[in-house]
Each structure stands twice: as C-alpha cells, then as structure tokens.
Amino acid sequence: MSWTLHEGDALTVLPTLTLTDPADAVMMDPPYNSGGRTNAARRGDTARGKYVSGDAQHDLLDFGGDSRDQRAYTYWLSQITAQCLRLARPGASLLVFTDWAQLPATSDALQAGGWTWRGIIPWRKPIARPQKDGFKRECEYVLWGSHGEPARHTPTVYLPGWLEGSQPRGRERVHITQKPVAVMQQLVRIAPEGGLILDPFTGSGTTGVAALMERRNFVGVEESPGIARAARGRLTDALSAASQKPLDQAVRTL
C-alpha cells in the first residue's frame, strides 16, 4: 500500500498528473458553495462562518473555494470531473459528496465530465443541527457515477445503499467539514483491494486514511498547506497502523 499527496489547486494539479496505474475509483468532497443563501452571503462569509456554529469551541483552519454561484460551481466541477475521468480506468467509479442545495448542479457536473450517473447514496448524520419550525437537516448525499459500465468485482461485492455516521468531534476533528472514517471505509470498497483511489479535495485526509485501512492505495490533492500538513500526518499514521496489524484490528484503531 502507498499514498501520495500533491499540494496545490485541483484544477491546476490534475492536468499535470500521470498515474502509473489508472484510478480504480475517484472520491471527492468538493466545497459545496451553498452555505450562503444570497450572493452577498456566499461571497462575503468564510467557510467557517457558513458551516460552523457560532458557539463552537474549536479553531479549525478555514478553506477557500466556497464563494461560487451555482453556474460557476457547475462549470468548475465539470472540469474537475473531466480531468478525473482522464485519470480513471474504464469501469472506475466516481463518488461525489453534495448537499440538498447543490445536488442538481452536482449531477450535471458529474455527467458533463463524461461519467455515467448511477445513483444517489444518502448519508445520515445522527448528530445534526435542528431546524426551527421545520425538518432537521441531517442528510447529505453521495452521487455515484461510473466510467462506462461499472467494473465487476471478484469476488462480487454488495455495498450499502445508505450510510450513517456523524462528523468526528473533539480532538478527532481536524477539518471543518471532515467526514467520518467509518463512512469512508464503506465507500472505498467500490475499488478492489490493492486498487488506487484518487481524491482531488483531500482535506484532512479521511478518504486516504480509509483507503489505506481497507488495503487500497491513495493519491490526493490538497490546496491548503496547513490542511495538507494535517493530512500527511494522518496518512502516515494510517499506513503504519494498516501495515502492522490485521485488517479488522487496524480498522478499529482509527
């Protein structure tokens, strides 16, 4: 198993990448660009201001790229998905996180990049903010696409149609929009054991951690130097843990 993390903007880095072996799966959690309900709010607030409650005690690093309107977001993400298609093998899967507001735009960008849309996987977060006089926003979504016909696994795998898990809390949380390792472990199984997973928005490295713990290789891209530093630390620890312990034991340690 191995991991590589490239530092820079995904749209700049991806066209320069060449992979020894094409990606067996692409997984991405792009900035949703939906935290502001108006153009002024979207452009004028930080990611922390949009996605972190005012009483939060942590001081996690902010991130950029979250100020596009919907048309710009669709165009930008279409270029990302197209570059990822170039780096993926026929049959590879694409998994893209989104929220309810950007779900239509994300499905457009997935297909505009050349991927075949295969479905939506709901992700339920049991610990989520309540909605006054309305329904609790406790779901985000993973859009699934494939590079042509999906690859057939040997042996056959059967993956869940919905996911459940809350964001890490306390010391385990190192990124504003960090995903749970347990959720990502289920998703990385769309790639065969020993295969390669590409993530153009690595963030704190959760996808890479899950990939390594599930015996997959990982290549990522992260724009923020501070966040990339945290990801490298987590990926180093994950590779060490996965290399030294049986799979079922290693998974439980992270």
C-alpha positions, 0 to 999 in steps of 0.5 A: 500500500502507498499514498501520495499527496500533491499540494496545490489547486485541483484544477491546476494539479490534475492536468499535470498528473500521470498515474502509473496505474489508472484510478480504480475509483475517484472520491471527492468532497468538493466545497459545496458553495451553498452555505450562503443563501444570497450572493452577498452571503456566499461571497462575503462569509468564510467557510467557517462562518457558513458551516460552523456554529457560532458557539463552537469551541474549536479553531479549525483552519478555514478553506477557500473555494466556497464563494461560487454561484451555482453556474460557476460551481457547475462549470468548475466541477465539470472540469474537475470531473473531466480531468478525473475521468482522464485519470480513471480506468474504464469501469472506475467509479466516481463518488461525489459528496453534495448537499440538498442545495447543490445536488442538481448542479452536482449531477450535471457536473458529474455527467458533463465530465463524461461519467455515467450517473448511477445513483444517489447514496444518502448519508445520515448524520445522527448528530445534526443541527435542528431546524426551527419550525421545520425538518432537521437537516441531517442528510447529505448525499453521495452521487455515484457515477461510473466510467462506462459500465461499472467494473465487476468485482471478484469476488462480487461485492454488495455495498450499502445503499445508505450510510450513517455516521456523524462528523468526528468531534473533539480532538478527532476533528481536524477539518471543518467539514471532515467526514467520518472514517467509518463512512469512508471505509464503506465507500472505498470498497467500490475499488478492489483491494490493492486498487488506487483511489484518487481524491482531488479535495483531500482535506484532512485526509479521511478518504486516504486514511480509509483507503489505506485501512481497507488495503487500497492505495491513495493519491490526493490533492490538497490546496491548503498547506496547513490542511495538507500538513494535517493530512500527511500526518494522518496518512502516515499514521494510517499506513503504519497502523494498516501495515502492522496489524490485521485488517479488522484490528487496524480498522478499529484503531482509527 
